[in-house]
Amino acid sequence: MSTAHNPIKLFETVIDECPYLDDKQSASILVDPDHQVDQNLFALLSRSGFRRSGEMLYSPKCPSCKACISVRIPTAEFKASRGQKRVWRKNLDIKVSIEDVSFKEEHFQLYMKYQHARHPESSMCDEDPKKYLSFIKSEFSRSKFLCLTINDELIGVSVLDQFKGGLSAVYTFFDPEYSQRSIGTYAILYLIKLAKLREIPHVYLGYWIKQSSKMSYKSKFKPLQGYIDRKWVSINNNTPQQPT
């Protein structure tokens, strides 16, 4: 892969078990960590189906499976479903503030509470603040925290990236005691609202796997587009349609 004047080295990871689908194997291609990534390149890679974890930029390249599809919402065309409207109304008492990404003990404790409840066996359930920050932060993504509070109590944090033409939902963690509020869905709805106000055409949701129940919430945002065969195509009823 290359830009106009600066070729980019890509590396393949080793093959491992797929964390989402049984009996499948996973692998990825990584952008050379020594390559200088600026905001323009980050935007180009994001529009080309890449995702970031900390400073690492990657895209799935599994040996016998193409189930992972990068998806995005065209914000001007989005129409909330009845269920999404209910989620929005349920959370009208939430106050949202936008902050720079930085380490705060309150954020970290909420992150660990979420991980212990949702992913206790995961490598993300690690008490090291440096690992937490290295997962959340990067120098090129113009990232922000959406901080969600009720009566001045922090109940959730959603990490978003900004680039030309898009907002990207990176990761959301919240107090498990508020699970009934569908905080993850609410955070995406708020991002869509933000994108509409700023006239940003797309909200990126990362990867979607049709067969994974953990990702089924993404297909409920309609219309939805998927990056397939190097083109963004409309996904209607989970079925790829004609290129957009």
RAKA-V173380 format. One record per run of one state. SS is the DSSP state (A for helix, B for strand, O for the rest). FROM is the first residue (numbers start at 1). TO is the last residue. Records with the same first field share a line. If there is no record, write none. Layout:
SS = FROM-TO / FROM-TO
This chain:
O = 1-1 / 3-6 / 8-9 / 13-15 / 18-24 / 27-27 / 32-38 / 48-50 / 54-55 / 61-68 / 78-81 / 91-94 / 101-104 / 119-128 / 137-143 / 151-152 / 164-165 / 175-175 / 182-182 / 198-201 / 209-212 / 221-223 / 229-230 / 237-238 / 244-244
B = 2-2 / 7-7 / 10-12 / 16-17 / 25-26 / 28-31 / 51-53 / 56-60 / 69-74 / 95-100 / 144-150 / 153-163 / 166-174 / 202-208 / 224-228 / 231-236 / 239-243
A = 39-47 / 75-77 / 82-90 / 105-118 / 129-136 / 176-181 / 183-197 / 213-220
